[in-house]
Amino acid sequence: METYLGTTLGLTRSFIYICLFIVWAAYIRYRIISLKTRRYLFGIAISIIIWMCIRTVKYVFVADSNLNRILWYMYYIPIVSIPVSALGTVWSIGKIKDESSPSWIKGLLWISILLIITVLTNDFHQLVFKFPRESLVFTDEEYGYSIGYFIILAFCIVCAITAFIILLSKCRIPKTKQMIWLPLLPIGLSVIYTICYIKKSSFAIKFAPDMTISICLFIVFMFESCIVSGLIQSNTHYKELFNSLELSVGITDKNYQLYTSSHPLNSSIFNPKLMEKCQQESSMMIEKNLRLSSSEISGGYVFWIDDLSKIVKIVDKLQDIKESLEERHELVREEYRINKEKARLEEINRLYYQVQQTTKSQLERMNERICQLKKTEDIHEEKVILSEILWLGAYFKRRNNFLFIAETQKKILGKELEYCLKESIAALEFLNIKGSYIVQIKEEIQLLDIIDLYDKFELIIEQTREFLKNFVVFIKKVETYYLMDINLSVEPGHFVEFDSIFDVEQEEENEYIVSYHLEQGGRCK
């Protein structure tokens, strides 16, 4: 009868403790805000429940010594896993939802698995618990501690202390240091109790003989004290947080009846009609620089007033800066336009100056011929003057065309020289001067070389034009220089004297071969 009564009382007591820890696990899921923190704490609660279930089975339902010993070894599954979960709990505080656990927590997890395996296989090596050699059956009534036990104990203590230090370093709540004693109390008591239990102190045996229940209660008290002191964030102090807001905030039901507020509110603003209108528009201006905003929540609405005076001042200041920048931008743009136009005119003037300097003599002669054309009335003389103007104009056109091309190009096809000779020869035919040309340069050459060859051709024609009858121009490339030979046929009785840059050979009285050598790159040979 006494055995039955004792078993019933033990089972009832275990059931009460298990229900207590189940309620605590459910309370954890309800109170803790962070998903990761909630999962780690819930894992600790489940470990405690499993520990209590193993303890109940061991002491109430199992009488076999070997099976009892295995259940005793299984205690260390939650004993070792709870400190690692505690470290995971404090690490998860302030972390985002999808952030994975760091490698050091995973490393501790593997160490805890190794320690658990060491305990479960203690019968083979006795590195955790040692039993008397003369014992026929190993039991938890007569045993000693080996080095493995103290390693496990040190591992759990180090994990617990590290978790507490990390927890303190992450705390953002003011005056938390005044509450440090609260979570330290169950930690200190659990350490003292464990030492007393190992030493088999009469105090521990008398007042707390069941180590499993005692340690589980210490763990629950420790985490509860962390939650109460604010070291672990929960949703149990929302009312105080709400009342500390500087904003004017009100919460209403679906009928816009005020349920609670952070400060005494202006009834003229927080009236049902105005709040209903605000809810439809999401936000509205109620006074100068004051905005009433709303948002739907579970079971009602939340309304708050924003003071926009500082924002309005900033916006006005930004508007002034914008206008100032626009004015400055307009000035810069106008300055750029003027500078661009100035640069364009300077470029035009530069090109005109180059044209004037390059073809100065031709321009003067054209002006002279135009003046003569205005004065003469002889048709034959007019024809001669116009033909000469045409010839000068052909050179003027082609020479200045090269001038403009030189602004963008350094090389040009040798065929361009043919076009120049062709146009000049066509103009000379009006002066009864027959000419032809052969240019044996088809590839690209330096533009300055073409200009030089064309200028020398024009110079020879100018020196012989008055008594020139016909001519033939040969231009070719010889190794590293260009050779221009001009065969001239002049009227009898005229002696021609050429510049020293030319090589002149007189074949007959009226026949001349004028040669000009030009090194590639514009240097006369």
C-alpha positions in Angstrom: 0.0 0.0 0.0 2.8 2.4 0.9 4.6 1.5 -2.3 1.5 2.2 -4.4 0.9 5.5 -2.6 4.5 6.6 -3.1 4.4 5.8 -6.8 1.1 7.7 -7.2 2.5 10.7 -5.4 5.7 10.6 -7.4 3.8 10.3 -10.7 1.5 13.2 -9.7 4.4 15.4 -8.7 6.1 14.7 -12.0 2.9 15.3 -13.9 2.5 18.7 -12.2 6.1 19.7 -13.1 5.8 18.5 -16.7 2.5 20.5 -17.0 4.3 23.5 -15.5 7.1 23.3 -18.0 4.6 22.8 -20.9 2.8 26.0 -19.9 6.1 27.8 -19.7 6.9 26.6 -23.3 3.6 27.8 -24.5 4.1 31.1 -22.7 7.5 31.5 -24.4 5.9 31.1 -27.9 3.4 33.8 -26.9 5.8 36.4 -25.4 9.0 36.3 -27.3 9.1 38.6 -30.4 12.1 37.4 -32.4 11.4 34.2 -34.3 15.0 32.8 -33.9 15.1 33.6 -30.2 11.7 32.1 -29.7 12.8 28.9 -31.5 15.9 28.5 -29.3 14.0 29.2 -26.1 11.3 26.8 -27.2 13.9 24.2 -27.8 15.2 24.7 -24.3 11.7 24.2 -22.9 11.3 21.0 -24.9 14.6 19.7 -23.6 13.4 20.3 -20.0 10.2 18.5 -20.7 12.1 15.5 -22.3 14.4 15.5 -19.2 11.4 15.4 -16.9 9.8 12.6 -18.9 13.0 10.5 -18.8 13.3 11.1 -15.0 9.6 10.1 -14.5 10.0 6.9 -16.5 13.2 6.1 -14.6 11.8 6.5 -11.1 8.2 5.5 -11.5 7.9 2.9 -14.3 11.3 1.1 -14.5 12.8 -1.2 -11.9 15.5 -2.9 -13.9 19.0 -1.7 -12.9 20.5 -1.8 -16.4 17.6 0.1 -17.9 17.7 2.6 -15.1 21.3 3.3 -15.8 20.7 3.9 -19.5 17.9 6.3 -18.6 20.3 8.0 -16.2 22.8 8.4 -19.0 20.1 9.9 -21.2 19.7 12.8 -18.7 22.8 14.2 -20.3 21.1 14.7 -23.7 19.2 17.8 -22.3 21.9 18.6 -19.8 24.5 19.2 -22.6 22.1 20.6 -25.2 20.5 23.3 -23.1 23.7 25.4 -22.6 24.4 25.3 -26.4 20.7 26.3 -27.0 21.3 29.2 -24.5 24.2 30.4 -26.5 22.0 30.2 -29.7 19.4 32.2 -27.8 21.6 35.1 -26.9 23.2 35.1 -30.4 19.8 35.3 -32.1 18.9 38.6 -30.3 18.9 41.4 -32.8 19.5 39.1 -35.8 17.4 39.1 -39.0 15.0 36.3 -39.7 17.0 34.6 -42.5 20.4 34.9 -41.0 22.0 31.5 -40.5 23.7 30.4 -37.3 27.5 31.1 -37.1 30.1 28.4 -37.5 31.1 28.5 -33.8 27.6 27.6 -32.7 27.6 24.7 -35.2 31.0 23.7 -33.8 29.6 23.7 -30.2 26.7 21.5 -31.4 29.2 18.9 -32.7 31.1 19.0 -29.4 27.8 18.5 -27.5 27.0 15.5 -29.6 30.4 14.0 -28.9 30.0 14.6 -25.2 26.5 13.0 -25.2 27.9 9.9 -27.1 30.6 9.7 -24.4 28.0 9.6 -21.7 25.8 7.1 -23.4 28.8 4.7 -24.0 30.1 5.1 -20.4 29.8 1.4 -19.7 32.6 0.7 -22.2 35.2 3.2 -20.9 33.9 4.7 -17.6 35.3 8.1 -18.5 32.3 10.0 -17.1 31.1 7.8 -14.2 33.2 5.1 -12.6 31.8 2.2 -10.7 33.4 -0.1 -8.1 35.2 -3.1 -9.6 33.4 -5.5 -7.3 30.0 -4.3 -8.4 28.1 -6.9 -10.4 25.6 -4.3 -11.7 26.4 -0.7 -12.3 23.8 1.6 -10.6 23.5 5.3 -9.8 23.5 4.5 -6.1 27.2 3.7 -5.9 29.5 5.5 -8.3 32.2 8.1 -8.7 33.1 10.9 -11.2 35.8 10.6 -13.9 37.4 13.3 -15.9 34.7 13.2 -18.6 32.1 14.4 -16.1 34.1 17.4 -15.1 34.7 18.2 -18.8 30.9 18.1 -19.3 30.4 20.2 -16.2 33.0 22.8 -17.4 31.5 22.8 -20.9 28.1 23.6 -19.5 29.4 26.3 -17.1 31.5 28.0 -19.8 28.6 28.0 -22.2 26.3 29.5 -19.6 28.8 32.2 -18.5 29.5 33.1 -22.2 25.8 33.3 -23.0 25.3 35.7 -20.1 28.2 37.9 -21.1 26.9 38.1 -24.7 23.5 38.8 -23.4 24.7 41.8 -21.3 26.8 43.1 -24.3 23.7 43.1 -26.5 21.3 44.8 -24.0 20.1 48.2 -25.1 17.7 48.9 -22.2 18.9 51.8 -19.9 19.7 51.0 -16.3 20.0 47.2 -17.0 23.1 47.0 -14.8 20.8 47.6 -11.8 19.0 44.4 -12.7 22.0 42.1 -13.2 21.5 40.5 -9.8 18.2 39.1 -10.9 19.4 36.6 -13.6 22.7 36.1 -11.7 20.7 34.8 -8.7 19.4 31.5 -10.3 22.8 31.0 -12.0 24.7 31.3 -8.8 22.2 29.1 -6.9 22.4 26.4 -9.5 26.2 26.4 -9.4 26.2 26.2 -5.6 23.5 23.5 -5.6 25.4 21.4 -8.2 28.6 21.5 -6.1 26.7 20.6 -2.9 25.0 17.7 -4.7 28.3 16.4 -6.0 29.7 16.6 -2.5 26.6 14.8 -1.3 25.8 17.7 1.2 23.2 16.9 3.7 21.5 20.3 3.0 21.1 19.4 -0.7 20.0 15.9 0.0 17.4 17.1 2.6 15.8 20.1 0.8 16.4 19.3 -2.9 17.1 15.6 -3.3 15.8 15.5 -6.9 18.6 17.2 -8.9 16.6 17.0 -12.2 13.7 19.0 -11.0 16.0 21.5 -9.2 18.2 22.2 -12.2 15.1 22.5 -14.5 13.6 25.0 -12.1 16.9 27.0 -12.0 17.0 27.1 -15.8 13.4 28.3 -16.0 14.0 31.0 -13.3 17.2 32.1 -15.1 15.5 32.7 -18.5 12.4 34.2 -16.8 14.6 36.7 -14.9 16.4 37.6 -18.2 13.0 38.3 -19.8 11.7 40.2 -16.7 14.9 42.4 -16.5 14.7 43.1 -20.2 17.8 41.3 -21.2 15.7 39.2 -23.6 13.1 41.3 -25.4 9.4 40.3 -25.0 6.0 41.9 -25.6 5.1 42.2 -21.9 6.0 45.9 -21.5 4.2 47.3 -24.6 1.9 49.4 -22.4 4.9 51.2 -20.8 6.6 51.6 -24.2 3.4 53.0 -25.7 3.0 55.5 -22.9 6.6 56.7 -23.3 6.0 57.8 -26.9 6.5 61.5 -27.7 3.9 61.2 -30.5 0.2 61.7 -29.9 -1.1 58.2 -30.7 -4.6 56.8 -30.2 -6.0 53.3 -30.7 -9.7 52.9 -31.5 -12.1 50.0 -32.1 -13.9 49.5 -35.4 -16.5 52.2 -34.4 -13.8 54.8 -33.8 -14.3 54.8 -30.1 -11.0 55.6 -28.3 -9.5 52.6 -26.5 -6.2 54.0 -25.3 -3.8 56.8 -26.0 -0.2 57.7 -25.3 -1.1 61.2 -24.0 -4.3 63.1 -23.3 -5.6 63.8 -26.7 -7.5 66.8 -28.2 -11.1 65.7 -28.5 -11.7 68.1 -31.4 -9.1 66.2 -33.4 -9.8 62.7 -32.2 -13.5 62.6 -32.9 -15.2 59.8 -34.7 -16.2 61.7 -37.9 -12.7 63.1 -38.4 -11.0 59.8 -37.7 -13.4 58.0 -40.1 -12.5 60.6 -42.8 -8.8 60.1 -42.1 -9.1 56.4 -42.3 -10.6 56.7 -45.8 -7.8 59.0 -47.0 -5.0 57.3 -45.0 -3.7 60.8 -43.9 -4.9 64.4 -43.8 -3.8 67.8 -42.7 -5.8 69.0 -39.7 -4.0 72.2 -38.8 -1.0 74.1 -40.1 2.0 71.8 -40.0 0.0 69.0 -38.3 -0.9 65.8 -40.1 -3.3 63.1 -38.8 -2.4 59.6 -40.1 -4.1 56.2 -39.6 -3.5 52.5 -40.2 -5.7 49.5 -39.7 -4.8 47.0 -37.0 -6.3 43.9 -35.6 -9.7 44.8 -34.1 -9.5 48.5 -34.9 -7.4 51.4 -36.0 -4.4 53.4 -34.8 -4.2 57.2 -35.3 -1.2 59.5 -34.8 -0.4 63.1 -35.2 2.9 64.2 -36.9 4.3 67.6 -36.4 5.6 68.6 -39.8 6.9 72.1 -38.8 10.6 71.1 -39.0 10.0 69.2 -42.3 8.2 72.3 -43.7 11.1 74.5 -42.8 13.5 72.1 -44.4 11.4 71.9 -47.5 11.2 75.7 -47.7 14.9 75.9 -47.3 15.4 73.3 -50.0 13.0 75.2 -52.3 15.1 78.4 -51.8 18.3 76.4 -52.6 16.6 75.0 -55.7 15.6 78.4 -57.0 19.1 79.7 -56.3 20.7 76.7 -58.1 18.3 77.2 -61.0 19.3 80.8 -61.3 23.0 79.8 -61.1 22.4 77.1 -63.6 20.8 79.5 -66.0 23.7 81.9 -65.7 26.2 79.0 -66.3 24.1 77.9 -69.3 24.1 81.4 -70.7 27.8 81.7 -70.1 28.4 78.4 -71.8 26.3 79.5 -74.8 28.2 82.8 -75.1 31.6 81.0 -74.7 30.5 78.5 -77.3 29.4 81.2 -79.7 32.6 83.1 -79.0 34.7 80.0 -79.7 32.8 79.4 -82.9 33.4 82.9 -84.1 37.1 82.7 -83.1 37.4 79.5 -85.1 35.7 81.0 -88.1 38.0 84.0 -87.9 41.0 81.8 -87.5 40.1 79.8 -90.6 39.3 83.0 -92.6 42.7 84.4 -91.5 44.4 81.2 -92.7 42.6 81.4 -96.0 43.6 85.0 -96.4 47.2 84.4 -95.6 47.5 81.2 -97.6 45.9 82.5 -100.8 46.7 86.2 -100.3 48.4 86.7 -103.7 45.6 84.9 -105.6 43.0 87.1 -103.8 44.8 90.3 -104.7 45.2 89.2 -108.3 41.5 88.2 -108.5 40.5 91.6 -107.1 42.8 93.3 -109.7 41.1 91.3 -112.5 37.7 92.1 -111.2 38.5 95.8 -111.2 39.9 95.5 -114.8 36.7 93.6 -115.8 34.6 96.5 -114.6 36.6 99.0 -116.6 37.1 97.2 -119.9 34.5 97.2 -122.7 36.5 94.9 -125.1 34.7 91.5 -125.3 37.9 89.6 -126.1 39.7 91.2 -123.1 36.7 90.4 -120.9 36.9 86.7 -121.9 40.6 86.7 -121.1 40.1 88.3 -117.7 37.2 85.9 -116.8 39.3 82.9 -117.8 42.1 84.1 -115.6 39.7 84.6 -112.7 38.3 81.1 -113.3 41.8 79.7 -113.1 42.7 81.6 -110.0 39.3 80.6 -108.5 40.0 76.9 -109.2 43.2 77.0 -107.2 41.6 79.2 -104.5 38.8 76.7 -104.1 41.0 73.6 -104.0 43.7 75.1 -101.8 41.2 76.2 -99.2 39.4 72.9 -99.3 42.7 71.3 -98.2 42.9 73.9 -95.4 39.5 72.8 -94.0 40.3 69.1 -94.4 43.5 69.6 -92.4 41.5 70.5 -89.3 40.3 66.9 -89.0 42.6 64.7 -91.2 46.3 64.2 -91.4 46.3 61.9 -94.4 44.3 61.8 -97.7 44.1 59.7 -100.8 46.5 60.6 -103.7 43.4 60.7 -105.9 42.6 64.1 -104.4 45.7 65.5 -106.2 44.3 64.3 -109.5 41.0 66.2 -108.8 43.0 69.4 -108.2 45.1 69.1 -111.3 42.0 68.2 -113.4 40.1 71.3 -112.3 43.1 73.6 -112.7 43.8 72.2 -116.2 40.2 72.6 -117.2 40.3 76.3 -116.2 43.6 76.8 -118.1 42.0 75.6 -121.3 39.9 78.9 -121.3 43.3 80.6 -121.6 44.2 78.5 -124.6 46.7 76.4 -122.5 46.5 72.7 -123.1 47.5 70.4 -120.3 47.4 66.8 -119.1 48.5 64.8 -116.1 49.5 61.4 -114.9 49.5 60.7 -111.1 50.8 57.4 -110.0 49.9 57.7 -106.3 46.8 55.9 -105.3 47.4 55.2 -101.5 47.0 57.6 -98.6 49.7 60.2 -98.2 50.3 63.1 -95.9 48.0 66.0 -96.6 50.8 68.4 -96.3 52.7 66.6 -99.1 49.7 66.9 -101.5 49.4 70.6 -100.6 53.1 71.2 -101.3 53.0 69.4 -104.7 49.9 71.4 -105.7 51.4 74.7 -104.6 54.6 74.0 -106.6 52.5 73.1 -109.7 50.6 76.4 -109.3 53.9 78.3 -108.9 55.3 76.9 -112.1 52.1 77.7 -114.0 52.1 81.3 -112.7 55.7 81.9 -113.8 55.0 80.6 -117.3 51.3 81.3 -117.9 51.7 84.4 -120.2 53.7 82.5 -122.9 52.8 78.8 -122.0 51.3 76.8 -124.8 50.9 73.3 -123.3 52.3 71.1 -120.6 52.2 67.6 -119.1 52.5 66.7 -115.4 54.0 63.4 -114.1 53.8 62.7 -110.4 55.0 59.5 -108.8 56.5 58.0 -105.7 60.2 57.0 -105.8 61.4 55.1 -102.7 61.1 57.7 -99.9 60.3 60.8 -101.9 57.8 62.1 -104.4 58.9 63.2 -107.9 57.0 65.8 -110.0 58.1 66.4 -113.6 56.4 69.0 -115.7 57.1 69.1 -119.5 56.5 72.7 -120.6 56.2 74.0 -124.2 56.4 77.8 -124.4 56.1 80.3 -127.3 59.3 81.0 -129.2 61.6 83.8 -128.1 60.8 83.6 -124.4 63.4 82.6 -121.8 62.0 81.1 -118.6 63.8 81.5 -115.3 62.6 79.2 -112.4 63.1 79.2 -108.7 66.1 77.4 -107.3 64.0 74.7 -105.7 63.3 73.2 -109.1 65.6 71.2 -111.3 65.3 72.6 -114.9 66.4 70.8 -118.0 66.0 72.6 -121.4 65.7 70.0 -124.2 65.0 72.4 -127.1 64.7 76.1 -127.4 61.1 76.1 -126.4 60.9 72.9 -124.4 61.6 72.6 -120.6 61.5 69.8 -118.1 61.0 71.1 -114.6 61.5 68.6 -111.7 60.6 68.8 -108.1 61.6 66.3 -105.4 59.8 66.1 -102.1 60.7 63.9 -99.3 57.8 62.1 -97.6 56.8 64.3 -94.7 57.1 67.6 -96.5 60.9 68.2 -96.8 62.2 69.4 -100.2 65.1 67.2 -101.4 
